[in-house]
């Protein structure tokens, strides 16, 4: 299956036959009919999860796919500032698209190659920000739109392994209740800041860069365990806390950003809100033509390479 999406195929919200989730909502194995998944109780689901190979396959099916296909997730990520005092301060919303090329591997392993993009908008809207007034400093800044990846995450019986990513996810327990299977993971990072506070005091958050993420995906139990389905319909959620991004020019001011996202797998362009989709097309076109995406993208390093002021 081709992973490309040209701007021509983005017209009129047509299905993404060339890459963005060409599979139907319930992606069935070749030759299999798409029909209602057989019922399975929460107790039976938990019993099946005792098998490591089943856990890996089900985790892949919920997170993305256990077959060779491209699965895409659209999120709205509301981002706040937290200084360590008082309440969260609304900053902006990042409309985020994650494009994941899934491949089954030997040994009951499933690998996702992920490309990401995000467009900064006024808080809780789809209005793309050309400028942003920092509510903590009063300074007006130009947002630096987000491109990240590719990186790979491999799901297997022994856990998850990341390559090319800044974080390595750690699987948490999988649990079925109320007819829903919840699949969670966490990750954290504390490393020397690539943006030196001595050299770039305006843009560096300090000597150590921090990032924490917790994520939960939820899917109907029946779909999660249906071997006629490669990619279960799922709700995707994550929360994160990270050191200030250089483009905000916060310097070593105490605090971090806090983000809360909600998203789903999108099977066609018309499942992304039209205004959000236009923002992604206009400001992060690279995500729709990944043949030209030949090297890893790291937004912080790219921003600093532009000699910001």
C-alpha positions, 0 to 999 in steps of 0.5 A: 500500500502506498504511503503517499498523499498528494495535494490533488487527493486532498480535494473535497474530503475524498477518502485517502486511497493513497495513504491516510488510512485507506482502510475502512473503519473496521479494516478486515483481513483480505477476503474477510467480510466486515461484520459485527465483531463477536461478543466477548466479556471483560473477564474473558478479555482479561484471561486472553491478555495473560498470553504475551503474544495476544497482548502484543497483537491487541495492543497494536490493533488498538494503538494502530494496526496489526497488519501492513497499513497506514493509520492516522490519528487526529488530535486536538491538544490544548496546551497550558502554562504552569508556573508552579503557582496558581492555576493553569494558564491557557496558551494555545491549541495544537491541531496534531496529525500523526501518520503511522505506517504499521508493519507486522514483524517476526516474533509477534511484533508490530512496528509503527513508523511515525511522522507527526505535524502540528499547527498552533491555533488560538486556544480552543479554536482552529484559528491558526496563530500567525502571532501569539501574545504570551500571557505570562510575559506579554511578549508577542511571538511567532509560533514555529509549526511542528514537524517531528519524526520519523521514528519507530515504536515496536510493540512485542510480547516483551514490551515496547522499543523506540528508535529515533524518538526522544522518549521510550514508552513504557507499557502500563496495564491493559484492562477491560471494563464496561465493554471497553479495553483501555491500553495505556503507556507512559514515558519520561525524559530528563537530559542535558538541554540541547539549547544552552542556557549560557549561549541562549539565555532567552530561549533555553529553559535551563540546563536540563530539558524535561518531558513527561507523557501519559497516554490511554487508548480505548477501544470496544473489547469486541473489536480489540480481540477480533482477529478479522479486524486489523485496526480497531476503532479507538479513542486516543488520549494523552497528557504531557508536561514539558520544558518551555519550547524555545520559540516562546522565549520564556528563558529559565522562568519557572514552569512547564507547558501542560498539554491534554489531547483527545483524538481518534483514528481518521479513515478519510480526510472528511473526518478531520474538521475542515478548518483544522485540515486546511490549517494542516495543509497550508502550514505543514504540507510535508505530512501529505507528501512523505516521499520528500521527507527523507531525514528526521525532523526535530523542531527545537533544533530546526528553530534554533538553526534559524537564528531566532531573535 
